[in-house]
Amino acid sequence: MKWSLEDLSRYHDEPLHLATTFDLNVMMTKRFPEQILAVAPIKVDGYWSFDKGDATIGMHVDTTVTTPSSRSLEPVELQLSFDITESYTNEHSHFDRYDDDEVVFYLEDDELIDLDRILSENIVEQIPLKVLTAAEKAGEALPKGKDWSVITEDQLDQQQHQQVDPRFAKLKNLFPDQDNGK
């Protein structure tokens, strides 16, 4: 679905209600192949409003995304439920109307507002950086191979703390009656 600001200006008295379902699976798996393996139909409920030359969308989004585990690349299903509020203007001077934490986009002349793009980009933003399968969350052993293994940050910190600089290794035996500075 695409609209121009002119199209949305018809809704300055009464907001345009959106209560629909989008199927963006093909588009999103092509556009974001590293992050998205599959997307269930996206349920949207919200409103487009138009005020003083600017269009604002406020909507609630529900969907399920299949994304690779950040550890093993195994598929993981994530339930997503979030809100989107974005404003669109074609006047630079209108940016003063908004707070710094509000999302406002500038539109070039005759540029269209693409709801498919809005949904797809906001869905990708909702995917956490650390995504684990149920087994990985339960503490299943980390992947390893010949001469390599995946370790946690805690394990890395512990290894680095235990390693002694070889140049100082002989100093450890200098005072055998002292146990690590106690």
N, CA and C atoms as a LAMMPS dump frame, in Angstrom:
ITEM: TIMESTEP
0
ITEM: NUMBER OF ATOMS
546
ITEM: BOX BOUNDS ff ff ff
-5.0000000000000000e+02 5.0000000000000000e+02
-5.0000000000000000e+02 5.0000000000000000e+02
-5.0000000000000000e+02 5.0000000000000000e+02
ITEM: ATOMS id mol type element x y z
1 1 1 N 0.834 -1.178 0
2 1 2 C 0 0 0
3 1 3 C 0.879 1.242 0
4 2 1 N 0.565 2.157 -0.891
5 2 2 C 1.331 3.395 -0.991
6 2 3 C 0.373 4.578 -1.052
7 3 1 N 0.78 5.67 -0.391
8 3 2 C -0.008 6.891 -0.399
9 3 3 C 0.914 8.088 -0.598
10 4 1 N 0.364 9.132 -1.165
11 4 2 C 1.057 10.419 -1.196
12 4 3 C 0.465 11.271 -0.074
13 5 1 N 1.156 12.353 0.27
14 5 2 C 0.588 13.266 1.27
15 5 3 C -0.743 13.83 0.79
16 6 1 N -0.845 14.042 -0.52
17 6 2 C -2.095 14.555 -1.086
18 6 3 C -3.241 13.564 -0.857
19 7 1 N -2.961 12.263 -1.051
20 7 2 C -3.99 11.241 -0.797
21 7 3 C -4.45 11.283 0.663
22 8 1 N -3.487 11.406 1.572
23 8 2 C -3.807 11.372 2.999
24 8 3 C -4.434 12.668 3.494
25 9 1 N -4.287 13.742 2.73
26 9 2 C -4.866 15.025 3.154
27 9 3 C -6.395 14.954 3.212
28 10 1 N -6.975 13.987 2.544
29 10 2 C -8.432 13.803 2.591
30 10 3 C -8.911 13.372 3.972
31 11 1 N -7.979 12.94 4.818
32 11 2 C -8.341 12.417 6.135
33 11 3 C -8.013 13.406 7.249
34 12 1 N -8.056 14.717 6.955
35 12 2 C -7.756 15.694 7.997
36 12 3 C -8.893 15.815 9.016
37 13 1 N -10.111 15.501 8.622
38 13 2 C -11.243 15.552 9.559
39 13 3 C -11.416 14.24 10.32
40 14 1 N -11.293 13.158 9.614
41 14 2 C -11.512 11.824 10.183
42 14 3 C -10.334 10.937 9.789
43 15 1 N -9.597 10.359 10.767
44 15 2 C -8.454 9.507 10.427
45 15 3 C -8.87 8.275 9.61
46 16 1 N -7.946 7.786 8.811
47 16 2 C -8.146 6.569 8.023
48 16 3 C -7.793 5.373 8.899
49 17 1 N -8.772 4.514 9.16
50 17 2 C -8.54 3.34 9.997
51 17 3 C -7.99 2.197 9.149
52 18 1 N -6.926 1.574 9.648
53 18 2 C -6.333 0.402 8.998
54 18 3 C -6.471 -0.782 9.937
55 19 1 N -7.158 -1.794 9.522
56 19 2 C -7.256 -3.047 10.261
57 19 3 C -7.192 -4.134 9.205
58 20 1 N -5.982 -4.614 8.958
59 20 2 C -5.795 -5.555 7.855
60 20 3 C -4.612 -6.471 8.143
61 21 1 N -4.405 -7.411 7.245
62 21 2 C -3.295 -8.348 7.343
63 21 3 C -2.474 -8.254 6.067
64 22 1 N -1.154 -8.213 6.232
65 22 2 C -0.237 -8.122 5.098
66 22 3 C 0.568 -9.408 4.99
67 23 1 N 0.821 -9.843 3.763
68 23 2 C 1.71 -10.975 3.519
69 23 3 C 2.963 -10.428 2.846
70 24 1 N 4.015 -10.237 3.635
71 24 2 C 5.273 -9.677 3.128
72 24 3 C 6.405 -10.701 3.171
73 25 1 N 6.06 -11.983 3.281
74 25 2 C 7.072 -13.025 3.416
75 25 3 C 8.078 -13.006 2.268
76 26 1 N 7.618 -13.026 1.031
77 26 2 C 8.524 -13.079 -0.125
78 26 3 C 9.399 -11.832 -0.176
79 27 1 N 8.782 -10.676 -0.029
80 27 2 C 9.53 -9.423 -0.098
81 27 3 C 10.587 -9.334 1.007
82 28 1 N 10.231 -9.708 2.226
83 28 2 C 11.167 -9.574 3.343
84 28 3 C 12.29 -10.602 3.295
85 29 1 N 11.998 -11.828 2.862
86 29 2 C 13.068 -12.828 2.778
87 29 3 C 14.055 -12.487 1.666
88 30 1 N 13.6 -11.79 0.633
89 30 2 C 14.519 -11.336 -0.423
90 30 3 C 15.315 -10.113 0.023
91 31 1 N 14.653 -9.197 0.702
92 31 2 C 15.303 -7.936 1.089
93 31 3 C 16.233 -8.104 2.29
94 32 1 N 15.888 -8.993 3.219
95 32 2 C 16.678 -9.197 4.437
96 32 3 C 17.02 -10.683 4.609
97 33 1 N 17.742 -11.287 3.662
98 33 2 C 17.98 -12.736 3.73
99 33 3 C 18.821 -13.179 4.93
100 34 1 N 19.658 -12.302 5.458
101 34 2 C 20.499 -12.66 6.607
102 34 3 C 19.694 -12.688 7.913
103 35 1 N 18.664 -11.844 8.007
104 35 2 C 17.911 -11.724 9.25
105 35 3 C 16.571 -12.456 9.229
106 36 1 N 15.968 -12.602 8.065
107 36 2 C 14.605 -13.134 7.973
108 36 3 C 14.594 -14.425 7.16
109 37 1 N 14.172 -15.521 7.795
110 37 2 C 13.986 -16.786 7.08
111 37 3 C 12.531 -16.938 6.641
112 38 1 N 11.61 -16.393 7.435
113 38 2 C 10.179 -16.426 7.1
114 38 3 C 9.444 -15.416 7.976
115 39 1 N 8.31 -14.945 7.457
116 39 2 C 7.452 -14.017 8.204
117 39 3 C 6.01 -14.485 8.047
118 40 1 N 5.34 -14.673 9.159
119 40 2 C 3.912 -15.02 9.126
120 40 3 C 3.127 -13.785 8.694
121 41 1 N 1.879 -13.967 8.295
122 41 2 C 1.067 -12.787 7.956
123 41 3 C 1.101 -11.751 9.086
124 42 1 N 1.194 -10.493 8.694
125 42 2 C 1.375 -9.38 9.627
126 42 3 C 0.022 -8.717 9.873
127 43 1 N -0.43 -8.744 11.123
128 43 2 C -1.703 -8.114 11.485
129 43 3 C -1.431 -6.68 11.925
130 44 1 N -2.162 -5.754 11.31
131 44 2 C -1.977 -4.328 11.574
132 44 3 C -3.307 -3.723 11.992
133 45 1 N -3.265 -2.908 13.036
134 45 2 C -4.443 -2.155 13.456
135 45 3 C -3.977 -0.758 13.842
136 46 1 N -4.436 0.252 13.092
137 46 2 C -3.991 1.605 13.38
138 46 3 C -4.707 2.645 12.556
139 47 1 N -4.155 3.851 12.58
140 47 2 C -4.788 4.993 11.92
141 47 3 C -3.762 5.866 11.211
142 48 1 N -4.14 6.382 10.052
143 48 2 C -3.435 7.474 9.386
144 48 3 C -4.191 8.743 9.725
145 49 1 N -3.475 9.773 10.14
146 49 2 C -4.122 11.068 10.36
147 49 3 C -3.353 12.134 9.587
148 50 1 N -4.011 13.222 9.304
149 50 2 C -3.394 14.318 8.55
150 50 3 C -3.691 15.616 9.285
151 51 1 N -2.622 16.37 9.599
152 51 2 C -2.795 17.614 10.335
153 51 3 C -1.74 18.624 9.908
154 52 1 N -2.165 19.789 9.496
155 52 2 C -1.289 20.908 9.137
156 52 3 C -0.23 20.517 8.108
157 53 1 N -0.61 19.714 7.15
158 53 2 C 0.292 19.344 6.067
159 53 3 C 1.145 18.115 6.312
160 54 1 N 1.038 17.504 7.49
161 54 2 C 1.836 16.327 7.826
162 54 3 C 0.928 15.121 8.049
163 55 1 N 1.421 13.955 7.661
164 55 2 C 0.692 12.71 7.885
165 55 3 C 1.384 11.935 8.998
166 56 1 N 0.586 11.328 9.865
167 56 2 C 1.126 10.529 10.965
168 56 3 C 0.405 9.197 10.984
169 57 1 N 1.201 8.139 11.136
170 57 2 C 0.61 6.813 11.285
171 57 3 C 0.92 6.313 12.688
172 58 1 N -0.095 5.754 13.312
173 58 2 C 0.051 5.096 14.599
174 58 3 C -0.615 3.75 14.473
175 59 1 N 0.14 2.68 14.696
176 59 2 C -0.451 1.35 14.517
177 59 3 C 0.208 0.332 15.427
178 60 1 N -0.537 -0.723 15.69
179 60 2 C -0.034 -1.867 16.438
180 60 3 C 0.185 -3.005 15.446
181 61 1 N 1.315 -3.703 15.602
182 61 2 C 1.703 -4.762 14.669
183 61 3 C 1.907 -6.063 15.437
184 62 1 N 1.361 -7.161 14.917
185 62 2 C 1.557 -8.502 15.471
186 62 3 C 1.976 -9.434 14.346
187 63 1 N 3.052 -10.199 14.58
188 63 2 C 3.492 -11.189 13.597
189 63 3 C 4.435 -12.183 14.262
190 64 1 N 4.787 -13.209 13.521
191 64 2 C 5.797 -14.179 13.943
192 64 3 C 6.871 -14.21 12.87
193 65 1 N 8.115 -14.076 13.31
194 65 2 C 9.257 -14.046 12.396
195 65 3 C 10.137 -15.251 12.68
196 66 1 N 10.611 -15.904 11.631
197 66 2 C 11.599 -16.966 11.782
198 66 3 C 12.937 -16.375 11.389
199 67 1 N 13.876 -16.426 12.328
200 67 2 C 15.189 -15.816 12.133
201 67 3 C 16.259 -16.807 12.578
202 68 1 N 17.481 -16.708 12.067
203 68 2 C 18.514 -17.65 12.488
204 68 3 C 19.014 -17.36 13.904
205 69 1 N 19.334 -18.43 14.624
206 69 2 C 19.952 -18.282 15.937
207 69 3 C 21.28 -17.549 15.765
208 70 1 N 21.577 -16.652 16.663
209 70 2 C 22.835 -15.92 16.564
210 70 3 C 24.029 -16.792 16.937
211 71 1 N 23.77 -17.97 17.491
212 71 2 C 24.858 -18.867 17.864
213 71 3 C 25.048 -19.994 16.848
214 72 1 N 23.962 -20.662 16.457
215 72 2 C 24.083 -21.861 15.62
216 72 3 C 23.472 -21.708 14.232
217 73 1 N 22.791 -20.617 13.975
218 73 2 C 22.078 -20.352 12.725
219 73 3 C 20.864 -21.261 12.521
220 74 1 N 20.475 -21.997 13.567
221 74 2 C 19.25 -22.8 13.506
222 74 3 C 18.046 -21.856 13.5
223 75 1 N 16.963 -22.206 12.792
224 75 2 C 15.787 -21.331 12.761
225 75 3 C 15.133 -21.183 14.146
226 76 1 N 14.745 -19.952 14.461
227 76 2 C 14.074 -19.64 15.722
228 76 3 C 12.854 -18.78 15.403
229 77 1 N 11.697 -19.161 15.955
230 77 2 C 10.486 -18.358 15.765
231 77 3 C 10.371 -17.332 16.884
232 78 1 N 10.15 -16.075 16.493
233 78 2 C 9.974 -14.985 17.453
234 78 3 C 8.585 -14.38 17.288
235 79 1 N 7.862 -14.266 18.377
236 79 2 C 6.583 -13.557 18.366
237 79 3 C 6.895 -12.075 18.535
238 80 1 N 6.409 -11.245 17.634
239 80 2 C 6.622 -9.804 17.731
240 80 3 C 5.282 -9.1 17.877
241 81 1 N 5.219 -8.177 18.803
242 81 2 C 4.037 -7.359 19.03
243 81 3 C 4.55 -5.987 19.453
244 82 1 N 4.332 -4.979 18.612
245 82 2 C 4.908 -3.662 18.882
246 82 3 C 4.076 -2.571 18.228
247 83 1 N 4.363 -1.344 18.62
248 83 2 C 3.671 -0.178 18.081
249 83 3 C 4.616 0.631 17.206
250 84 1 N 4.052 1.267 16.199
251 84 2 C 4.794 2.158 15.305
252 84 3 C 4.079 3.505 15.303
253 85 1 N 4.85 4.561 15.462
254 85 2 C 4.33 5.916 15.282
255 85 3 C 5.362 6.674 14.465
256 86 1 N 4.985 7.08 13.263
257 86 2 C 5.876 7.814 12.368
258 86 3 C 5.098 8.952 11.724
259 87 1 N 5.802 10.051 11.488
260 87 2 C 5.196 11.198 10.81
261 87 3 C 5.956 11.478 9.527
262 88 1 N 5.252 12.054 8.562
263 88 2 C 5.82 12.347 7.245
264 88 3 C 5.465 13.773 6.86
265 89 1 N 6.458 14.496 6.343
266 89 2 C 6.237 15.87 5.918
267 89 3 C 7.05 16.159 4.663
268 90 1 N 6.62 17.158 3.912
269 90 2 C 7.413 17.587 2.756
270 90 3 C 7.888 19.029 2.94
271 91 1 N 7.867 19.496 4.194
272 91 2 C 8.336 20.84 4.533
273 91 3 C 9.387 20.735 5.634
274 92 1 N 10.61 21.202 5.354
275 92 2 C 11.67 21.158 6.37
276 92 3 C 11.285 21.953 7.616
277 93 1 N 10.561 23.039 7.438
278 93 2 C 10.181 23.877 8.582
279 93 3 C 9.245 23.153 9.552
280 94 1 N 8.593 22.088 9.119
281 94 2 C 7.668 21.353 9.983
282 94 3 C 8.394 20.491 11.02
283 95 1 N 9.689 20.272 10.843
284 95 2 C 10.434 19.454 11.805
285 95 3 C 10.442 20.097 13.19
286 96 1 N 10.293 21.415 13.251
287 96 2 C 10.26 22.112 14.538
288 96 3 C 9.041 21.733 15.371
289 97 1 N 8.033 21.181 14.765
290 97 2 C 6.804 20.793 15.47
291 97 3 C 6.987 19.536 16.322
292 98 1 N 8.048 18.808 16.058
293 98 2 C 8.214 17.489 16.666
294 98 3 C 9.341 17.488 17.691
295 99 1 N 9.188 16.632 18.695
296 99 2 C 10.247 16.433 19.684
297 99 3 C 11.371 15.616 19.062
298 100 1 N 12.539 15.656 19.691
299 100 2 C 13.702 14.937 19.168
300 100 3 C 13.508 13.424 19.156
301 101 1 N 12.679 12.903 20.048
302 101 2 C 12.494 11.455 20.117
303 101 3 C 11.385 10.94 19.196
304 102 1 N 10.745 11.823 18.451
305 102 2 C 9.704 11.406 17.518
306 102 3 C 10.323 11.078 16.159
307 103 1 N 9.761 10.076 15.494
308 103 2 C 10.259 9.642 14.189
309 103 3 C 9.531 10.43 13.106
310 104 1 N 10.307 11.247 12.365
311 104 2 C 9.736 12.095 11.318
312 104 3 C 10.573 11.923 10.057
313 105 1 N 9.897 11.699 8.928
314 105 2 C 10.581 11.519 7.65
315 105 3 C 10.232 12.664 6.71
316 106 1 N 11.236 13.083 5.969
317 106 2 C 11.03 14.116 4.952
318 106 3 C 10.751 13.43 3.62
319 107 1 N 9.717 13.881 2.924
320 107 2 C 9.353 13.328 1.62
321 107 3 C 9.697 14.332 0.529
322 108 1 N 10.36 13.861 -0.5
323 108 2 C 10.608 14.694 -1.68
324 108 3 C 9.28 14.904 -2.403
325 109 1 N 9.255 15.829 -3.334
326 109 2 C 8.034 16.088 -4.111
327 109 3 C 7.531 14.801 -4.753
328 110 1 N 6.275 14.529 -4.598
329 110 2 C 5.595 13.367 -5.185
330 110 3 C 6.119 12.019 -4.687
331 111 1 N 6.918 12.002 -3.634
332 111 2 C 7.381 10.737 -3.065
333 111 3 C 6.219 10.079 -2.316
334 112 1 N 6.11 8.768 -2.47
335 112 2 C 5.012 8.032 -1.852
336 112 3 C 5.446 7.426 -0.522
337 113 1 N 4.494 7.291 0.377
338 113 2 C 4.712 6.617 1.653
339 113 3 C 4.322 5.16 1.439
340 114 1 N 5.281 4.257 1.638
341 114 2 C 5.092 2.839 1.345
342 114 3 C 4.907 2.065 2.653
343 115 1 N 3.701 1.61 2.925
344 115 2 C 3.417 0.898 4.168
345 115 3 C 4.157 -0.439 4.232
346 116 1 N 4.358 -1.1 3.11
347 116 2 C 5.124 -2.35 3.103
348 116 3 C 6.545 -2.107 3.612
349 117 1 N 7.168 -1.031 3.159
350 117 2 C 8.525 -0.689 3.593
351 117 3 C 8.535 -0.332 5.079
352 118 1 N 7.548 0.442 5.51
353 118 2 C 7.453 0.822 6.926
354 118 3 C 7.377 -0.432 7.797
355 119 1 N 6.495 -1.355 7.433
356 119 2 C 6.336 -2.584 8.212
357 119 3 C 7.602 -3.426 8.198
358 120 1 N 8.169 -3.657 7.022
359 120 2 C 9.339 -4.537 6.928
360 120 3 C 10.522 -3.983 7.714
361 121 1 N 10.788 -2.692 7.608
362 121 2 C 11.929 -2.114 8.32
363 121 3 C 11.711 -2.113 9.832
364 122 1 N 10.499 -1.85 10.264
365 122 2 C 10.227 -1.866 11.7
366 122 3 C 10.268 -3.279 12.272
367 123 1 N 9.864 -4.264 11.505
368 123 2 C 9.955 -5.654 11.961
369 123 3 C 11.411 -6.051 12.144
370 124 1 N 12.259 -5.726 11.186
371 124 2 C 13.684 -6.065 11.302
372 124 3 C 14.305 -5.362 12.509
373 125 1 N 13.896 -4.13 12.772
374 125 2 C 14.411 -3.405 13.94
375 125 3 C 14.016 -4.071 15.252
376 126 1 N 12.933 -4.824 15.268
377 126 2 C 12.448 -5.465 16.488
378 126 3 C 13.182 -6.768 16.813
379 127 1 N 13.938 -7.299 15.877
380 127 2 C 14.642 -8.567 16.106
381 127 3 C 15.846 -8.301 17.008
382 128 1 N 15.932 -8.982 18.15
383 128 2 C 17.07 -8.753 19.047
384 128 3 C 18.38 -9.241 18.428
385 129 1 N 19.491 -8.689 18.9
386 129 2 C 20.797 -9.109 18.394
387 129 3 C 21.121 -10.537 18.815
388 130 1 N 20.689 -10.929 20.014
389 130 2 C 20.96 -12.27 20.524
390 130 3 C 19.672 -13.081 20.459
391 131 1 N 19.643 -14.042 19.542
392 131 2 C 18.487 -14.924 19.36
393 131 3 C 18.985 -16.353 19.535
394 132 1 N 18.389 -17.094 20.476
395 132 2 C 18.832 -18.459 20.756
396 132 3 C 17.667 -19.44 20.645
397 133 1 N 17.99 -20.678 20.252
398 133 2 C 16.989 -21.742 20.253
399 133 3 C 16.685 -22.111 21.701
400 134 1 N 15.633 -22.881 21.916
401 134 2 C 15.278 -23.304 23.274
402 134 3 C 16.409 -24.115 23.896
403 135 1 N 17.041 -24.985 23.111
404 135 2 C 18.142 -25.804 23.625
405 135 3 C 19.34 -24.932 24.006
406 136 1 N 19.617 -23.917 23.21
407 136 2 C 20.741 -23.023 23.511
408 136 3 C 20.471 -22.219 24.777
409 137 1 N 19.226 -21.816 24.973
410 137 2 C 18.861 -21.091 26.196
411 137 3 C 18.979 -21.992 27.416
412 138 1 N 18.687 -23.29 27.237
413 138 2 C 18.723 -24.242 28.343
414 138 3 C 20.145 -24.621 28.736
415 139 1 N 21.134 -24.154 28.001
416 139 2 C 22.513 -24.41 28.377
417 139 3 C 23.166 -25.548 27.634
418 140 1 N 22.613 -25.923 26.506
419 140 2 C 23.231 -26.959 25.687
420 140 3 C 24.673 -26.552 25.38
421 141 1 N 25.539 -27.536 25.237
422 141 2 C 26.953 -27.266 24.972
423 141 3 C 27.117 -26.384 23.735
424 142 1 N 28.072 -25.494 23.826
425 142 2 C 28.342 -24.588 22.712
426 142 3 C 29.029 -25.338 21.574
427 143 1 N 28.854 -24.891 20.345
428 143 2 C 29.484 -25.568 19.205
429 143 3 C 31.009 -25.569 19.317
430 144 1 N 31.62 -26.661 18.829
431 144 2 C 33.08 -26.72 18.792
432 144 3 C 33.507 -27.664 17.686
433 145 1 N 34.731 -27.527 17.289
434 145 2 C 35.285 -28.355 16.236
435 145 3 C 36.749 -28.622 16.525
436 146 1 N 37.475 -29.072 15.506
437 146 2 C 38.892 -29.356 15.676
438 146 3 C 39.637 -28.028 15.827
439 147 1 N 40.297 -27.846 16.936
440 147 2 C 41.111 -26.663 17.231
441 147 3 C 40.311 -25.377 17.393
442 148 1 N 39.001 -25.456 17.616
443 148 2 C 38.223 -24.243 17.882
444 148 3 C 37.007 -24.59 18.722
445 149 1 N 36.505 -23.604 19.445
446 149 2 C 35.265 -23.759 20.199
447 149 3 C 34.679 -22.378 20.462
448 150 1 N 33.371 -22.346 20.604
449 150 2 C 32.683 -21.107 20.945
450 150 3 C 32.6 -21.046 22.463
451 151 1 N 32.963 -19.896 23.031
452 151 2 C 32.89 -19.726 24.477
453 151 3 C 32.073 -18.478 24.794
454 152 1 N 31.561 -18.427 26.011
455 152 2 C 30.795 -17.259 26.444
456 152 3 C 31.755 -16.16 26.888
457 153 1 N 31.235 -14.968 27.057
458 153 2 C 32.066 -13.857 27.534
459 153 3 C 32.597 -14.144 28.931
460 154 1 N 31.786 -14.786 29.778
461 154 2 C 32.237 -15.124 31.127
462 154 3 C 33.412 -16.093 31.08
463 155 1 N 33.329 -17.088 30.189
464 155 2 C 34.432 -18.034 30.048
465 155 3 C 35.689 -17.331 29.541
466 156 1 N 35.532 -16.399 28.628
467 156 2 C 36.67 -15.647 28.106
468 156 3 C 37.315 -14.816 29.208
469 157 1 N 36.505 -14.142 30.008
470 157 2 C 37.038 -13.346 31.124
471 157 3 C 37.796 -14.225 32.105
472 158 1 N 37.245 -15.404 32.387
473 158 2 C 37.887 -16.327 33.316
474 158 3 C 39.223 -16.816 32.754
475 159 1 N 39.263 -17.154 31.469
476 159 2 C 40.51 -17.598 30.836
477 159 3 C 41.562 -16.499 30.873
478 160 1 N 41.166 -15.287 30.561
479 160 2 C 42.119 -14.185 30.539
480 160 3 C 42.641 -13.889 31.938
481 161 1 N 41.791 -14.068 32.952
482 161 2 C 42.198 -13.818 34.331
483 161 3 C 43.193 -14.882 34.804
484 162 1 N 43.015 -16.122 34.35
485 162 2 C 43.875 -17.216 34.78
486 162 3 C 45.211 -17.243 34.049
487 163 1 N 45.283 -16.687 32.865
488 163 2 C 46.521 -16.713 32.095
489 163 3 C 47.548 -15.787 32.736
490 164 1 N 48.757 -16.285 32.872
491 164 2 C 49.852 -15.501 33.427
492 164 3 C 50.794 -15.162 32.29
493 165 1 N 51.226 -13.929 32.264
494 165 2 C 52.198 -13.507 31.261
495 165 3 C 53.453 -14.356 31.453
496 166 1 N 53.929 -15.062 30.403
497 166 2 C 55.086 -15.95 30.56
498 166 3 C 56.332 -15.216 31.059
499 167 1 N 56.426 -13.938 30.832
500 167 2 C 57.591 -13.176 31.302
501 167 3 C 57.592 -13.055 32.819
502 168 1 N 56.41 -13.184 33.432
503 168 2 C 56.311 -13.063 34.882
504 168 3 C 56.09 -14.406 35.575
505 169 1 N 56.089 -15.488 34.83
506 169 2 C 55.806 -16.805 35.4
507 169 3 C 56.827 -17.193 36.468
508 170 1 N 58.111 -16.855 36.269
509 170 2 C 59.149 -17.212 37.248
510 170 3 C 58.987 -16.431 38.545
511 171 1 N 58.388 -15.253 38.492
512 171 2 C 58.191 -14.458 39.702
513 171 3 C 57.218 -15.135 40.663
514 172 1 N 56.367 -15.985 40.125
515 172 2 C 55.387 -16.681 40.946
516 172 3 C 56.078 -17.582 41.977
517 173 1 N 57.228 -18.128 41.61
518 173 2 C 57.958 -19.038 42.492
519 173 3 C 58.913 -18.3 43.425
520 174 1 N 59.024 -16.991 43.299
521 174 2 C 59.96 -16.217 44.102
522 174 3 C 59.57 -16.221 45.58
523 175 1 N 58.295 -16.149 45.882
524 175 2 C 57.799 -16.179 47.26
525 175 3 C 56.792 -17.315 47.397
526 176 1 N 57.282 -18.562 47.537
527 176 2 C 56.379 -19.71 47.56
528 176 3 C 55.441 -19.732 48.769
529 177 1 N 55.796 -19.046 49.856
530 177 2 C 54.949 -19.066 51.043
531 177 3 C 53.723 -18.154 50.908
532 178 1 N 53.705 -17.309 49.88
533 178 2 C 52.549 -16.437 49.647
534 178 3 C 51.661 -17.065 48.577
535 179 1 N 50.378 -17.094 48.834
536 179 2 C 49.431 -17.708 47.904
537 179 3 C 48.627 -16.626 47.194
538 180 1 N 49.069 -16.256 46.006
539 180 2 C 48.361 -15.285 45.16
540 180 3 C 48.047 -13.981 45.882
541 181 1 N 48.974 -13.48 46.641
542 181 2 C 48.811 -12.166 47.256
543 181 3 C 47.936 -12.155 48.49
544 182 1 N 47.613 -13.307 49.082
545 182 2 C 46.764 -13.342 50.288
546 182 3 C 47.598 -13.153 51.521
